[in-house]
Amino acid sequence: MTLLDLDAVHAIERASFFPPWPDDAYRSELTTNKLATYLVARMDDVVVGFAGIWLMVDEAHITTFAVDPAWRRRGIGERLLLALLDVSIVRRAREATLEVRLSNMPARRLYEKYGFRPVGIRPRYYSDNGEDALIMTTEALEGGPMRERVARLRAELEARRHEPREPTPLEHEPREPA
């Protein structure tokens, strides 16, 4: 992610989260936070998703993660998550952690698929409605089981990339009345 990506990131943020991070938060993260790494996913030069981590000593903490609603269910989130795990491993993080809304089952299923497991609750974590956050953590990133899981899922994701698929309703152009 660069400063030039911020308009697109803010648009995805507003479509994905309430309340969104303040507009200056990402600028500050990119320019002053030495612990932070932020990535974007692009399709045809358009930012369609983003994710960020803080690397603190030996822990990678996923701070934010979103895909434009029009681009969801296409593997973009999985690719972003894999990229975050790759960065974490390169920077010698022992494990990765995150918080997710208890009610966000699609995100929870994705994180569980990639080896995150529930380890605690942050009561009333979300300011918009006081919902609790589920704290999730991976096994050791360099451990055999986690490496095998990530390698298998990466291969499956790559294989799906080349399979034909039906377009989602969001991909259809509006039809003219007959």
Residue, then its C-alpha position, 0 to 999 in steps of 0.5 A: m500500500t502506498l499513499l496513492d492507494l488511500d482513496a481506494v482503501h478508504a472507499i473499501e473501508r467505508a463499504s466494509f466497516f462501521p465505523p471506518w478508521p479515520d481518514d488519516a489513520y492509514r496515512s499515519e500507519l504508512t508514514t510513521n509506524k515502523l511496526a506496520t506493513y500494509l498490502v493491497a490487492r489489485m485487479d486491472d490496476v484497481v485496488v480491490g482489497f487491502a490488509g495490514i499487520w503489525l509485527m511486534v517482536d515475534e508476533a504478527h497482529i493482523t490489524t485490518f483486512a477487507v475486500d471490496p464487496a463487489w470483488r468478494r468470493r473470488g479468492i482475493g481475501e485468501r490471497l491477501l491472507l497468504a501474503l500477510l502470512d508470508v510477510s510474517i514468516v519472512r520477518r520471523a514472526r512466531e505466530a499471527t493473531l487477530e480480532v474478528r466480530l463474533s457475528n462475522m462468520p464468513a471471516r471466521r471461517l476463512y481464518e479457521k481454514y488458514g489455521f487460526r483458532p479461538v483463544g479468547i474474547r475481547p468484551r464490547y470491543y467494537s464501538d458501533n454496537g458493543e459486540d465482542a471480538l473473538i481473538m484468534t491465533t495460529e499455531a507456530l508459523e514455521g511449524g510443520p502442520m502450519r507450513e503444510r496447511v498453508a502450502r496445501l491451501r495455496a496450491e488449492l487456491e492456485a488450481r481454482r484460479h484456472e477453473p471456469r466459474e459462473p459470474t456472481p450477480l454483482e458481475h452482471e450488467p443491468r439489463e435493459p427492459a425488454 
